[in-house]
Amino acid sequence: MPNTPVPAAGEAMPWPSYNRAEIMNAAHRYAQMYRGRDWSYAYLLKHGLKNAWAVAKEGLTPAQRRAEAIRAEIEFLSYKPARYDIIPAKLRLEAELSALAA
């Protein structure tokens, strides 16, 4: 939850507005992605909604989420065994991260 100041005059806190149509579309895409497995559509939609609301409440833009994913990928490269050449992958990820920052 974002750190919003509480009004001192006792008025109500502003409600955050979420794009509910986009959240439902994301949940539907999640359910469609995993259809054909042993789960029902309702079960998949439930988990899709859970994930979509978590992403919406995070308050990050898609570019910010991608930047965080790239940073995590770069960090995990250091845990690869020494036999793997991680330098090209690291350079590619850093270039993509700098392009996102620009």
Secondary structure, DSSP 8 states (H G I E B T S, - for coil): -------TT----------HHHHHHHHHHHHHHTTTSSS-HHHHHHHHHHHHHHHHHHT--HHHHHHHHHHHHHHHHTTS-TTS--HHHHHHHHHHHHHHH-
